[in-house]
């Protein structure tokens, strides 16, 4: 590969690396990008091969940025933000209004999108650009006008409005349930539980 080409990885590689670096997990990065965990892992491996640099330490089922990876992550995040902003500006019609909205992936696809046509019908002169995010939003460093997020209303410098409460329920596959009959919550606590790095208190809160 020509040297100059090596210095320009694909945006898919950089996006996978950026998401993994921010979330600290290939699984959470995959969820944010709507990809499989294997696809994210392959993109990052390809990036490391192209740069000939180890960006992550793989320790059992966890990942940790190397020194080189930490430096690269900061610079790539800034570069991707600039690319996204330039793309949004190019796509937006300067004669109409624009709303850049950060949303949670599952909330966006399951709740917001089915209701969105009504908003467009009532606001035909507004172009809405969605940014899918699991990590907290940052109005100071990101080109966002609003965000839909979960958690306590502890976001200094913002105006927040409560939308709805969340009801969490435990789920498992039918095969797992057949192999592990559940009699009560005490039985559930003794089984292997899957945890999200972005929501470490989910099981305890439930």
Contact map, one row per residue, 1 for C-alpha under 8 A:
11101100000000000000000000000000000000000000000000000000000000000000000000000000000000000000000000000000000000000000000000000000000000000000000000000000000000000000000000000000000000000000000000000000000000
11111100000000000000000000000000000000000000000000000000000000000000000000000000000000000000000000000000000000000000000000000000000000000000000000000000000000000000000000000000000000000000000000000000000000
11111110000000000000000000000000000000000000000000000000000000000000000000000000000000000000000000000000000000000000000000000000000000000000000000000000000000000000000000000000000000000000000000000000000000
01111111000000000000000000000000000000000000000000000000000000000000000000000000000000000000000000000000000000000000000000000000000000000000000000000000000000000000000000000000000000000000000000000000000000
11111111100000000000000000000000000000000000000000000000000000000000000000000000000000000000000000000000000000000000000000000000000000000000000000000000000000000000000000000000000000000000000000000000000000
11111111100000000000000000000000000000000000000001100000000000000000000000000000000000000000000000000000000000000000000000000000000000000000000000000000000000000000000000000000000000000000000000000000000000
00111111100000000000000000000000000000000000000000100000000000000000000000000000000000000000000000000000000000000000000000000000000000000000000000000000000000000000000000000000000000000000000000000000000000
00011111110000000000000000000000000000000000000000000000000000000000000000000000000000000000000000000000000000000000000000000000000000000000000000000000000000000000000000000000000000000000000000000000000000
00001111111011000000000000000000000000000000001001000000000000000000000000000000000000000000000000000000000000000000000000000000000000000000000000000000000000000000000000000000000000000000000000000000000000
00000001111111000000000000000000000000000000000000000000000000000000000000000000000000000000000000000000000000000000000000000000000000000000000000000000000000000000000000000000000000000000000000000000000000
00000000111111100000000000000000000000000000000000000000000000000000000000000000000000000000000000000000000000000000000000000000000000000000000000000000000000000000000000000000000000000000000000000000000000
00000000011111110000000000000000000000000010000000000000000000000000000000000000000000000000000000000000000000000000000000000000000000000000000000000000000000000000000000000000000000000000000000000000000000
00000000111111111000000000000000000000000011011000000000000000000000000000000000000000000000000000000000000000000000000000000000000000000000000000000000000000000000000000000000000000000000000000000000000000
00000000111111111100000000000000000000000001001000000000000000000000000000010001000000000000000000000000000000000000000000000000000000000000000000000000000000000000000000000000000000000000000000000000000000
00000000001111111110000000000000000000000000000000000000000000000000000000000001000000000000000000000000000000000000000000000000000000000000000000000000000000000000000000000000000000000000000000000000000000
00000000000111111111000000001100100000010011000000000000000000000000000000000000000000000000000000000000000000000000000000000000000000000000000000000000000000000000000000000000000000000000000000000000000000
00000000000011111111100000000000000000010011000000000000000000000000000010000000000000000000000000000000000000000000000000000000000000000000000000000000000000000000000000000000000000000000000000000000000000
00000000000001111111110000000000000000000000000000000000000000000000000010011000000000000000000000000000000000000000000000000000000000000000000000000000000000000000000000000000000000000000000000000000000000
00000000000000111111111000011001100000000000000000000000000000000000000000000000000000000000000000000000000000000000000000000000000000000000000000000000000000000000000000000000000000000000000000000000000000
00000000000000011111111111011000000000000000000000000000000000000000000000000000000000000000000000000000000000000000000000000000000000000000000000000000000000000000000000000000000000000000000000000000000000
00000000000000001111111110000000000000000000000000000000000000001000010010000000000000000000000000000000000000000000000000000000000000000000000000000000000000000000000000000000000000000000000000000000000000
00000000000000000111111100000000000000000000000000000000000000000000000000000000000000000000000000000000000000000000000000000000000000100000000000000000000000000000000000000000000000000000000000000000000000
00000000000000000011111111011000000000000000000000000000000000000000000000000000000000000000000000000000000000000000000000000000000000100000000000000000000000000000000000000000000000000000000000001100000000
00000000000000000001111111010000000000000000000000000000000000110000000000000000000000000000000000000000000000000000000000000000000000000000000000000000000000000000000000000000000000000000000000001000000000
00000000000000000001101111111000000000000000000000000000000001100000000000000000000000000000000000000000000000000000000000000000000000000000000000000000000000000000000000000000000000000000000000001000000000
00000000000000000001001111111100000010011000000000000000000000100000000000000000000000000000000000000000000000000000000000000000000000000000000000000000000000000000000000000000000000000000000000000000000000
00000000000000000000000011111110000110000000000000000000000000000000000000000000000000000000000000000000000000000000000000000000000000000000000000000000000000000000000000000000000000000000000000000000000000
00000000000000000011001111111111000000000000000000000000000000000000000000000000000000000000000000000000000000000000000000000000000000000000000000000000000000000000000000000000000000000000000000011100000000
00000000000000010011001011111111100010010000000000000000000000000000000000000000000000000000000000000000000000000000000000000000000000000000000000000000000000000000000000000000000000000000000000000000000000
00000000000000010000000001111111111110110000000000000000000000000000000000000000000000000000000000000000000000000000000000000000000000000000000000000000000000000000000000000000000000000000000000000000000000
00000000000000000000000000111111111110000000000000000000000000000000000000000000000000000000000000000000100000000000000000000000000000000000000000000000000000000000000000000000000000000000000000000000000000
00000000000000000010000000011111111000000000000000000000000000000000000000000000000000000000000000000000100000000000000000000000000111000000000000000000000000000000000000000000000000000000000000000000000000
00000000000000010010000000001111111000000000000000000000000000000000000000000000000000000000000000000000000000000000000000000000000100000000000000000000000000000000000000000000000000000000000000000000000000
00000000000000000000000000000111111100000000000000000000000000000000000000000000000000000000000000000000000000000000000000000000000000000000000000000000000000000000000000000000000000000000000000000000000000
00000000000000000000000000000111111110110000000000000000000000000000000000000000000000000000000000000000000000000000000000000000000000000000000000000000000000000000000000000000000000000000000000000000000000
00000000000000000000000000100110011111110000000000000000000000000000000000000000000000000000000000000000000000000000000000000000000000000000000000000000000000000000000000000000000000000000000000000000000000
00000000000000000000000001101110001111111000000000000000000000000000000000000000000000000000000000000000000000000000000000000000000000000000000000000000000000000000000000000000000000000000000000000000000000
00000000000000000000000000000000000111111100000000000000000000000000000000000000000000000000000000000000000000000000000000000000000000000000000000000000000000000000000000000000000000000000000000000000000000
00000000000000000000000000000100001111111110000000000000000000000000000000000000000000000000000000000000000000000000000000000000000000000000000000000000000000000000000000000000000000000000000000000000000000
00000000000000011000000001001100001111111111000000000000000000000000000000000000000000000000000000000000000000000000000000000000000000000000000000000000000000000000000000000000000000000000000000000000000000
00000000000000000000000001000000000011111111100000000000000000000000000000000000000000000000000000000000000000000000000000000000000000000000000000000000000000000000000000000000000000000000000000000000000000
00000000000000000000000000000000000001111111110000000000000000000000000000000000000000000000000000000000000000000000000000000000000000000000000000000000000000000000000000000000000000000000000000000000000000
00000000000110011000000000000000000000111111111000000000000000000000000000000000000000000000000000000000000000000000000000000000000000000000000000000000000000000000000000000000000000000000000000000000000000
00000000000011011000000000000000000000011111111100000000000000000000000000000000000000000000000000000000000000000000000000000000000000000000000000000000000000000000000000000000000000000000000000000000000000
00000000000000000000000000000000000000001111111110000000000000000000000000000000000000000000000000000000000000000000000000000000000000000000000000000000000000000000000000000000000000000000000000000000000000
00000000000010000000000000000000000000000111111111000000000000000000000000000000000000000000000000000000000000000000000000000000000000000000000000000000000000000000000000000000000000000000000000000000000000
00000000100011000000000000000000000000000011111111100000000000000000000000000000000000000000000000000000000000000000000000000000000000000000000000000000000000000000000000000000000000000000000000000000000000
00000000000000000000000000000000000000000001111111111110000000000000000000000000000000000000000000000000000000000000000000000000000000000000000000000000000000000000000000000000000000000000000000000000000000
00000000000000000000000000000000000000000000111111111000000000000000000000000000000000000000000000000000000000000000000000000000000000000000000000000000000000000000000000000000000000000000000000000000000000
00000100100000000000000000000000000000000000011111111000000000000000000000000000000000000000000000000000000000000000000000000000000000000000000000000000000000000000000000000000000000000000000000000000000000
00000110000000000000000000000000000000000000001111111000000000000000000000000000000000000000000000000000000000000000000000000000000000000000000000000000000000000000000000000000000000000000000000000000000000
00000000000000000000000000000000000000000000000111111100000000000000000000000000000000000000000000000000000000000000000000000000000000000000000000000000000000000000000000000000000000000000000000000000000000
00000000000000000000000000000000000000000000000111111110000000000001000000000000000000000000000000000000000000000000000000000000000000000000000000000000000000000000000000000000000000000000000000000000000000
00000000000000000000000000000000000000000000000100011111100000000101100000000000000000000000000000000000000000000000000000000000000000000000000000000000000000000000000000000000000000000000000000000000000000
00000000000000000000000000000000000000000000000100001111100000001111110000000000000000000000000000000000000000000000000000000000000000000000000000000000000000000000000000000000000000000000000000000000000000
00000000000000000000000000000000000000000000000000000111110000111100100000000000000000000000000000000000000000000000000000000000000000000000000000000000000000000000000000000000000000000000000000000000000000
00000000000000000000000000000000000000000000000000000111111000111100000000000000000000000000000000000000000000000000000000000000000000000000000000000000000000000000000000000000000000000000000000000000000000
00000000000000000000000000000000000000000000000000000001111111110000000000000000000000000000000000000000000000000000000000000000000000000000000000000000000000000000000000000000000000000000000000000000000000
00000000000000000000000000000000000000000000000000000000111111110000000000000000000000000000000000000000000000000000000000000000000000000000000000000000000000000000000000000000000000000000000000000000000000
00000000000000000000000000000000000000000000000000000000011111000000000000000000000000000000000000000000000000000000000000000000000000000000000000000000000000000000000000000000000000000000000000000000000000
00000000000000000000000000000000000000000000000000000000011111100000000000000000000000000000000000000000000000000000000000000000000000000000000000000000000000000000000000000000000000000000000000000000000000
00000000000000000000000010000000000000000000000000000000011111110000000000000000000000000000000000000000000000000000000000000000000000000000000000000000000000000000000000000000000000000000000000000000000000
00000000000000000000000111000000000000000000000000000001111011111000000000000000000000000000000000000000000000000000000000000000000000000000000000000000000000000000000000000000000000000000000000000000000000
00000000000000000000000100000000000000000000000000000001111001111100000000000000000000000000000000000000000000000000000000000000000000000000000000000000000000000000000000000000000000000000000000000000000000
00000000000000000000100000000000000000000000000000000011100000111111110000000000000000000000000000000000000000000000000000000000000000000000000000000000000000000000000000000000000000000000000000000000000000
00000000000000000000000000000000000000000000000000000111100000011111110000000000000000000000000000000000000000000000000000000000000000000000000000000000000000000000000000000000000000000000000000000000000000
00000000000000000000000000000000000000000000000000000010000000001111111000000000000000000000000000000000000000000000000000000000000000000000000000000000000000000000000000000000000000000000000000000000000000
00000000000000000000000000000000000000000000000000001110000000001111111100000000000000000000000000000000000000000000000000000000000000000000000000000000000000000000000000000000000000000000000000000000000000
00000000000000000000000000000000000000000000000000000111000000001111111110000000000000000000000000000000000000000000000000000000000000000000000000000000000000000000000000000000000000000000000000000000000000
00000000000000000000100000000000000000000000000000000010000000001111111111000000000000000000000000000000000000000000000000000000000000000000000000000000000000000000000000000000000000000000000000000000000000
00000000000000000000000000000000000000000000000000000000000000000011111111100000000000000000000000000000000000000000000000000000000000000000000000000000000000000000000000000000000000000000000000000000000000
00000000000000000000000000000000000000000000000000000000000000000001111111110000000000000000000000000000000000000000000000000000000000000000000000000000000000000000000000000000000000000000000000000000000000
00000000000000001100100000000000000000000000000000000000000000000000111111111000000000000000000000000000000000000000000000000000000000000000000000000000000000000000000000000000000000000000000000000000000000
00000000000000000000000000000000000000000000000000000000000000000000011111111100000000000000000000000000000000000000000000000000000000000000000000000000000000000000000000000000000000000000000000000000000000
00000000000000000000000000000000000000000000000000000000000000000000001111111110000000000000000000000000000000000000000000000000000000000000000000000000000000000000000000000000000000000000000000000000000000
00000000000001000100000000000000000000000000000000000000000000000000000111111111000000000000000000000000000000000000000000000000000000000000000000000000000000000000000000000000000000000000000000000000000000
00000000000000000100000000000000000000000000000000000000000000000000000011111111100000000000000000000000000000000000000000000000000000000000000000000000000000000000000000000000000000000000000000000000000000
00000000000000000000000000000000000000000000000000000000000000000000000001111111110000000000000000000000000000000000000000000000000000000000000000000000000000000000000000000000000000000000000000000000000000
00000000000000000000000000000000000000000000000000000000000000000000000000111111111000000000000000000000000000000000000000000000000000000000000000000000000000000000000000000000000000000000000000000000000000
00000000000001100000000000000000000000000000000000000000000000000000000000011111111100000000000000000000000000000000000000000000000000000000000000000000000000000000000000000000000000000000000000000000000000
00000000000000000000000000000000000000000000000000000000000000000000000000001111111110000000000000000000000000000000000000000000000000000000010000000000000000000000000000000000000000000000000000000000000000
00000000000000000000000000000000000000000000000000000000000000000000000000000111111111000000000000000000000000000000000000000000000000000000000000000000000000000000000000000000000000000000000000000000000000
00000000000000000000000000000000000000000000000000000000000000000000000000000011111111100000000000000000000000000000000000000000000000000000000000000000000000000000000000000000000000000000000000000000000000
00000000000000000000000000000000000000000000000000000000000000000000000000000001111111110000000000000000000000000000000000000000000000000000000000000000000000000000000000000000000000000000000000000000000000
00000000000000000000000000000000000000000000000000000000000000000000000000000000111111111000000000000000000000000000000000000000000000000000001000000000000000000000000000000000000000000000000000000000000000
00000000000000000000000000000000000000000000000000000000000000000000000000000000011111111100000000000000000000000000000000000000000000000000000000000000000000000000000000000000000000000000000000000000000000
00000000000000000000000000000000000000000000000000000000000000000000000000000000001111111110000000000000000000000000000000000000000000000000000000000000000000000000000000000000000000000000000000000000000000
00000000000000000000000000000000000000000000000000000000000000000000000000000000000111111111000000000000000000000000000000000000100000000000000000000000000000000000000000000000000000000000000000000000000000
00000000000000000000000000000000000000000000000000000000000000000000000000000000000011111111000000000000000000000000000000000000000000000000000000000000000000000000000000000000000000000000000000000000000000
00000000000000000000000000000000000000000000000000000000000000000000000000000000000001111111100000000000000000000000000000000000000000000000000000000000000000000000000000000000000000000000000000000000000000
00000000000000000000000000000000000000000000000000000000000000000000000000000000000000111111100000000000000000000000000000000000000000000000000000000000000000000000000000000000000000000000000000000000000000
00000000000000000000000000000000000000000000000000000000000000000000000000000000000000011111110101000000000000000000000000000010000000000000000000000000000000000000000000000000000000000000000000000000000000
00000000000000000000000000000000000000000000000000000000000000000000000000000000000000000111111110000000000000000000000000000000000000000000000000000000000000000000000000000000000000000000000000000000000000
00000000000000000000000000000000000000000000000000000000000000000000000000000000000000000001111110000000000000000000000000000000000000000000000000000000000000000000000000000000000000000000000000000000000000
00000000000000000000000000000000000000000000000000000000000000000000000000000000000000000000111110000000000000000000000000000000000000000000000000000000000000000000000000000000000000000000000000000000000000
00000000000000000000000000000000000000000000000000000000000000000000000000000000000000000001111111000000000000000000000000001110000000000000000000000000000000000000000000000000000000000000000000000000000000
00000000000000000000000000000000000000000000000000000000000000000000000000000000000000000000111111100000000000000000000000001110000000000000000000000000000000000000000000000000000000000000000000000000000000
00000000000000000000000000000000000000000000000000000000000000000000000000000000000000000001000111110000000000000000000000000111100000000000000000000000000000000000000000000000000000000000000000000000000000
00000000000000000000000000000000000000000000000000000000000000000000000000000000000000000000000011111000000000000000000000000111100000000000000111000000000000000000000000000000000000000000000000000000000000
00000000000000000000000000000000000000000000000000000000000000000000000000000000000000000000000001111100000000000000000000000001111000000000001111000000000000000000000000000000000000000000000000000000000000
00000000000000000000000000000000000000000000000000000000000000000000000000000000000000000000000000111110000000000000000000000001111000000000000111110000000000000000000000000000000000000000000000000000000000
00000000000000000000000000000000000000000000000000000000000000000000000000000000000000000000000000011111000000000000000000000000011110001000000101110000000000000000000000000000000000000000000000000000000000
00000000000000000000000000000000000000000000000000000000000000000000000000000000000000000000000000001111101100000000000000000000011110000000000000111000000000000000000000000000000000000000000000000000000000
00000000000000000000000000000000000000000000000000000000000000000000000000000000000000000000000000000111111100000000000000000000000111000000000000011000000000000000000000000000000000000000000000000000000000
00000000000000000000000000000011000000000000000000000000000000000000000000000000000000000000000000000011111110000000000000000000000111000000000000000000000000000000000000000000000000000000000000000000000000
00000000000000000000000000000000000000000000000000000000000000000000000000000000000000000000000000000001111111100000000000000000000000000000000000000000000000000000000000000000000000000000000000000000000000
00000000000000000000000000000000000000000000000000000000000000000000000000000000000000000000000000000011111111110000000000000000000000000000000000000000000000000000000000000000000000000000000000000000000000
00000000000000000000000000000000000000000000000000000000000000000000000000000000000000000000000000000011111111111000000000000000000000000000000000000000000000000000000000000000000000000000000000000000000000
00000000000000000000000000000000000000000000000000000000000000000000000000000000000000000000000000000000111111111100000000000000000000000000000000000000000000000000000000000000000000000000000000000000000000
00000000000000000000000000000000000000000000000000000000000000000000000000000000000000000000000000000000011111111100000000000000000000000000000000000000000000000000000000000000000000000000000000000000000000
00000000000000000000000000000000000000000000000000000000000000000000000000000000000000000000000000000000011111111110000000000000000000000000000000000000000000000000000000000000000000000000000000000000000000
00000000000000000000000000000000000000000000000000000000000000000000000000000000000000000000000000000000001111111111000000000000000000000000000000000000000000000000000000000000000000000000000000000000000000
00000000000000000000000000000000000000000000000000000000000000000000000000000000000000000000000000000000000111111111100000000000000000000000000000000000000000000000000000000000000000000000000000000000000000
00000000000000000000000000000000000000000000000000000000000000000000000000000000000000000000000000000000000011111111100000000000000000000000000000000000000000000000000000000000000000000000000000000000000000
00000000000000000000000000000000000000000000000000000000000000000000000000000000000000000000000000000000000000111111111000000000000000000000000000000000000000000000000000000000000000000000000000000000000000
00000000000000000000000000000000000000000000000000000000000000000000000000000000000000000000000000000000000000011111111100000000000000000000000000000000000000000000000000000000000000000000000000000000000000
00000000000000000000000000000000000000000000000000000000000000000000000000000000000000000000000000000000000000001111111110000000000000000000000000000000000000000000000000000000000000000000000000000000000000
00000000000000000000000000000000000000000000000000000000000000000000000000000000000000000000000000000000000000000011111111000000000000000000000000000000000000000000000000000000000000000000000000000000000000
00000000000000000000000000000000000000000000000000000000000000000000000000000000000000000000000000000000000000000011111111100000000000000000000000000000000000000000000000000000000000000000000000000000000000
00000000000000000000000000000000000000000000000000000000000000000000000000000000000000000000000000000000000000000001111111110100000000000000000000000000000000000000000000000000000000000000000000000000000000
00000000000000000000000000000000000000000000000000000000000000000000000000000000000000000000000000000000000000000000111111110000000000000000000000000000000000000000000000000000000000000000000000000000000000
00000000000000000000000000000000000000000000000000000000000000000000000000000000000000000000000000000000000000000000011111110000000000000000000000000000000000000000000000000000000000000000000000000000000000
00000000000000000000000000000000000000000000000000000000000000000000000000000000000000000000000000000000000000000000001111111100000000000000000000000000000000000000000000000000000000000000000000000000000000
00000000000000000000000000000000000000000000000000000000000000000000000000000000000000000000000000000000000000000000000111111110000000000000000000000000000000000000000000000000000000000000000000000000000000
00000000000000000000000000000000000000000000000000000000000000000000000000000000000000000000000110000000000000000000000000111110000000000000000000000000000000000000000000000000000000000000000000000000000000
00000000000000000000000000000000000000000000000000000000000000000000000000000000000000000000000111100000000000000000000100111111000000000000000000000000000000000000000000000000000000000000000000000000000000
00000000000000000000000000000000000000000000000000000000000000000000000000000000000000000001000111100000000000000000000000011111100000000000000000000000000000000000000000000000000000000000000000000000000000
00000000000000000000000000000000000000000000000000000000000000000000000000000000000000000000000001111000000000000000000000000111110000000000000000000000000000000000000000000000000000000000000000000000000000
00000000000000000000000000000000000000000000000000000000000000000000000000000000000000010000000001111000000000000000000000000011111000000000000000000000000000000000000000000000000000000000000000000000000000
00000000000000000000000000000000000000000000000000000000000000000000000000000000000000000000000000011110000000000000000000000001111100000000000000000000000000000000000000000000000000000000000000000000000000
00000000000000000000000000000000000000000000000000000000000000000000000000000000000000000000000000011110000000000000000000000000111110000000000000000000000000000000000000000000000000000000000000000000000000
00000000000000000000000000000001100000000000000000000000000000000000000000000000000000000000000000000111100000000000000000000000011111000000000000000000000000000000000000000000000000000000000000000000000000
00000000000000000000000000000001000000000000000000000000000000000000000000000000000000000000000000000111100000000000000000000000001111111000000000000000000000000000000000000000000000000000000000000000000000
00000000000000000000000000000001000000000000000000000000000000000000000000000000000000000000000000000001100000000000000000000000000111110000000000000000000000000000000000000000000000000000000000000100000000
00000000000000000000011000000000000000000000000000000000000000000000000000000000000000000000000000000000000000000000000000000000000011111000000000000000000000000000000000000000000000000000000000000100000000
00000000000000000000000000000000000000000000000000000000000000000000000000000000000000000000000000000000000000000000000000000000000011111100000000001000000000000000000000000000000000000000000000000000000000
00000000000000000000000000000000000000000000000000000000000000000000000000000000000000000000000000000100000000000000000000000000000010111110010000100000000000000000000000000000000000000000000000000000000000
00000000000000000000000000000000000000000000000000000000000000000000000000000000000000000000000000000000000000000000000000000000000000011111110100000000000000000000000000000000000000000000000000000000000000
00000000000000000000000000000000000000000000000000000000000000000000000000000000000000000000000000000000000000000000000000000000000000001111111110000000000000000000000000000000000000000000000000000000000000
00000000000000000000000000000000000000000000000000000000000000000000000000000000000000000000000000000000000000000000000000000000000000000111111000000000000000000000000000000000000000000000000000000000000000
00000000000000000000000000000000000000000000000000000000000000000000000000000000000000000000000000000000000000000000000000000000000000000111111000000000000000000000000000000000000000000000000000000000000000
00000000000000000000000000000000000000000000000000000000000000000000000000000000100000000000000000000000000000000000000000000000000000001111111100000000000000000000000000000000000000000000000000000000000000
00000000000000000000000000000000000000000000000000000000000000000000000000000000000010000000000000010000000000000000000000000000000000000011111110000000000000000000000000000000000000000000000000000000000000
00000000000000000000000000000000000000000000000000000000000000000000000000000000000000000000000000111100000000000000000000000000000000000110011111100000000000000000000000000000000000000000000000000000000000
00000000000000000000000000000000000000000000000000000000000000000000000000000000000000000000000000111000000000000000000000000000000000000010001111100000000000000000000000000000000000000000000000000000000000
00000000000000000000000000000000000000000000000000000000000000000000000000000000000000000000000000111100000000000000000000000000000000000000000111110000000000000000000000000000000000000000000000000000000000
00000000000000000000000000000000000000000000000000000000000000000000000000000000000000000000000000001110000000000000000000000000000000001000000111111000000000000000000000000000000000000000000000000000000000
00000000000000000000000000000000000000000000000000000000000000000000000000000000000000000000000000001111000000000000000000000000000000000000000001111100000000000000000000000000000000000000000000000000000000
00000000000000000000000000000000000000000000000000000000000000000000000000000000000000000000000000000011000000000000000000000000000000010000000000111110000000000000000000000000000000000000000000000000000000
00000000000000000000000000000000000000000000000000000000000000000000000000000000000000000000000000000000000000000000000000000000000000000000000000011111000000000000000000000000000000000000000000000000000000
00000000000000000000000000000000000000000000000000000000000000000000000000000000000000000000000000000000000000000000000000000000000000000000000000001111100000000000000000000000000000000000000000000000000000
00000000000000000000000000000000000000000000000000000000000000000000000000000000000000000000000000000000000000000000000000000000000000000000000000000111110000000000000000000000000000000000000000000000000000
00000000000000000000000000000000000000000000000000000000000000000000000000000000000000000000000000000000000000000000000000000000000000000000000000000011111000010000000000000000000000000000000000000000000000
00000000000000000000000000000000000000000000000000000000000000000000000000000000000000000000000000000000000000000000000000000000000000000000000000000001111100000000000000000000000000000000000000000000000000
00000000000000000000000000000000000000000000000000000000000000000000000000000000000000000000000000000000000000000000000000000000000000000000000000000000111111000000000000000000000000000000000000000000000000
00000000000000000000000000000000000000000000000000000000000000000000000000000000000000000000000000000000000000000000000000000000000000000000000000000000011111000000000000000000000000000000000000000000000000
00000000000000000000000000000000000000000000000000000000000000000000000000000000000000000000000000000000000000000000000000000000000000000000000000000000001111100000000000000000000000000000000000000000000000
00000000000000000000000000000000000000000000000000000000000000000000000000000000000000000000000000000000000000000000000000000000000000000000000000000000001111110000000000000000000000000000000000000000000000
00000000000000000000000000000000000000000000000000000000000000000000000000000000000000000000000000000000000000000000000000000000000000000000000000000000000011111000000000000000000000000000000000000000000000
00000000000000000000000000000000000000000000000000000000000000000000000000000000000000000000000000000000000000000000000000000000000000000000000000000000100001111100000000000000000000000000000000000000000000
00000000000000000000000000000000000000000000000000000000000000000000000000000000000000000000000000000000000000000000000000000000000000000000000000000000000000111110000000000000000000000000000000000000000000
00000000000000000000000000000000000000000000000000000000000000000000000000000000000000000000000000000000000000000000000000000000000000000000000000000000000000011111000000000000000000000000000000000000000000
00000000000000000000000000000000000000000000000000000000000000000000000000000000000000000000000000000000000000000000000000000000000000000000000000000000000000001111100000000000000000000000000000000000000000
00000000000000000000000000000000000000000000000000000000000000000000000000000000000000000000000000000000000000000000000000000000000000000000000000000000000000000111110000000000000000000000000000000000000000
00000000000000000000000000000000000000000000000000000000000000000000000000000000000000000000000000000000000000000000000000000000000000000000000000000000000000000011111000000000000000000000000000000000000000
00000000000000000000000000000000000000000000000000000000000000000000000000000000000000000000000000000000000000000000000000000000000000000000000000000000000000000001111100000000000000000000000000000000000000
00000000000000000000000000000000000000000000000000000000000000000000000000000000000000000000000000000000000000000000000000000000000000000000000000000000000000000000111110000000000000000000000000000000000000
00000000000000000000000000000000000000000000000000000000000000000000000000000000000000000000000000000000000000000000000000000000000000000000000000000000000000000000011111000000000000000000000000000000000001
00000000000000000000000000000000000000000000000000000000000000000000000000000000000000000000000000000000000000000000000000000000000000000000000000000000000000000000001111100000000000000000000000000000000001
00000000000000000000000000000000000000000000000000000000000000000000000000000000000000000000000000000000000000000000000000000000000000000000000000000000000000000000000111110000000000000000000000000000000000
00000000000000000000000000000000000000000000000000000000000000000000000000000000000000000000000000000000000000000000000000000000000000000000000000000000000000000000000011111000000000000000000000000000000000
00000000000000000000000000000000000000000000000000000000000000000000000000000000000000000000000000000000000000000000000000000000000000000000000000000000000000000000000001111101100000000000000000000000000000
00000000000000000000000000000000000000000000000000000000000000000000000000000000000000000000000000000000000000000000000000000000000000000000000000000000000000000000000000111111100000000000000000000000000000
00000000000000000000000000000000000000000000000000000000000000000000000000000000000000000000000000000000000000000000000000000000000000000000000000000000000000000000000000011111110000000000000000000000000000
00000000000000000000000000000000000000000000000000000000000000000000000000000000000000000000000000000000000000000000000000000000000000000000000000000000000000000000000000001111111000000000000000000000000000
00000000000000000000000000000000000000000000000000000000000000000000000000000000000000000000000000000000000000000000000000000000000000000000000000000000000000000000000000011111111100000000000000000000000000
00000000000000000000000000000000000000000000000000000000000000000000000000000000000000000000000000000000000000000000000000000000000000000000000000000000000000000000000000011111111111000000000000000000000000
00000000000000000000000000000000000000000000000000000000000000000000000000000000000000000000000000000000000000000000000000000000000000000000000000000000000000000000000000000111111110000000000000000000000000
00000000000000000000000000000000000000000000000000000000000000000000000000000000000000000000000000000000000000000000000000000000000000000000000000000000000000000000000000000011111110000000000000000000000000
00000000000000000000000000000000000000000000000000000000000000000000000000000000000000000000000000000000000000000000000000000000000000000000000000000000000000000000000000000001111111000000000000000000000000
00000000000000000000000000000000000000000000000000000000000000000000000000000000000000000000000000000000000000000000000000000000000000000000000000000000000000000000000000000000111111100000000000000000000000
00000000000000000000000000000000000000000000000000000000000000000000000000000000000000000000000000000000000000000000000000000000000000000000000000000000000000000000000000000000100111111011000000000000000000
00000000000000000000000000000000000000000000000000000000000000000000000000000000000000000000000000000000000000000000000000000000000000000000000000000000000000000000000000000000000011111010000000000000000000
00000000000000000000000000000000000000000000000000000000000000000000000000000000000000000000000000000000000000000000000000000000000000000000000000000000000000000000000000000000000001111111000000000000000000
00000000000000000000000000000000000000000000000000000000000000000000000000000000000000000000000000000000000000000000000000000000000000000000000000000000000000000000000000000000000001111111100000000000000000
00000000000000000000000000000000000000000000000000000000000000000000000000000000000000000000000000000000000000000000000000000000000000000000000000000000000000000000000000000000000000011111110000000000000000
00000000000000000000000000000000000000000000000000000000000000000000000000000000000000000000000000000000000000000000000000000000000000000000000000000000000000000000000000000000000001111111111000000000000000
00000000000000000000000000000000000000000000000000000000000000000000000000000000000000000000000000000000000000000000000000000000000000000000000000000000000000000000000000000000000001011111111000000000000000
00000000000000000000000000000000000000000000000000000000000000000000000000000000000000000000000000000000000000000000000000000000000000000000000000000000000000000000000000000000000000001111111110000000000000
00000000000000000000000000000000000000000000000000000000000000000000000000000000000000000000000000000000000000000000000000000000000000000000000000000000000000000000000000000000000000000111111100000000000000
00000000000000000000000000000000000000000000000000000000000000000000000000000000000000000000000000000000000000000000000000000000000000000000000000000000000000000000000000000000000000000011111110000000000000
00000000000000000000000000000000000000000000000000000000000000000000000000000000000000000000000000000000000000000000000000000000000000000000000000000000000000000000000000000000000000000000111111000000000000
00000000000000000000000000000000000000000000000000000000000000000000000000000000000000000000000000000000000000000000000000000000000000000000000000000000000000000000000000000000000000000000101111100000000000
00000000000000000000000000000000000000000000000000000000000000000000000000000000000000000000000000000000000000000000000000000000000000000000000000000000000000000000000000000000000000000000000111110000000000
00000000000000000000000000000000000000000000000000000000000000000000000000000000000000000000000000000000000000000000000000000000000000000000000000000000000000000000000000000000000000000000000011111011011000
00000000000000000000000000010000000000000000000000000000000000000000000000000000000000000000000000000000000000000000000000000000000000000000000000000000000000000000000000000000000000000000000001111111010000
00000000000000000000001110010000000000000000000000000000000000000000000000000000000000000000000000000000000000000000000000000000000000000000000000000000000000000000000000000000000000000000000000111111000000
00000000000000000000001000010000000000000000000000000000000000000000000000000000000000000000000000000000000000000000000000000000000001100000000000000000000000000000000000000000000000000000000000011111000000
00000000000000000000000000000000000000000000000000000000000000000000000000000000000000000000000000000000000000000000000000000000000000000000000000000000000000000000000000000000000000000000000000111111110000
00000000000000000000000000000000000000000000000000000000000000000000000000000000000000000000000000000000000000000000000000000000000000000000000000000000000000000000000000000000000000000000000000111111111000
00000000000000000000000000000000000000000000000000000000000000000000000000000000000000000000000000000000000000000000000000000000000000000000000000000000000000000000000000000000000000000000000000000011111110
00000000000000000000000000000000000000000000000000000000000000000000000000000000000000000000000000000000000000000000000000000000000000000000000000000000000000000000000000000000000000000000000000110011111111
00000000000000000000000000000000000000000000000000000000000000000000000000000000000000000000000000000000000000000000000000000000000000000000000000000000000000000000000000000000000000000000000000100001111111
00000000000000000000000000000000000000000000000000000000000000000000000000000000000000000000000000000000000000000000000000000000000000000000000000000000000000000000000000000000000000000000000000000000111111
00000000000000000000000000000000000000000000000000000000000000000000000000000000000000000000000000000000000000000000000000000000000000000000000000000000000000000000000000000000000000000000000000000000111111
00000000000000000000000000000000000000000000000000000000000000000000000000000000000000000000000000000000000000000000000000000000000000000000000000000000000000000000000110000000000000000000000000000000011111
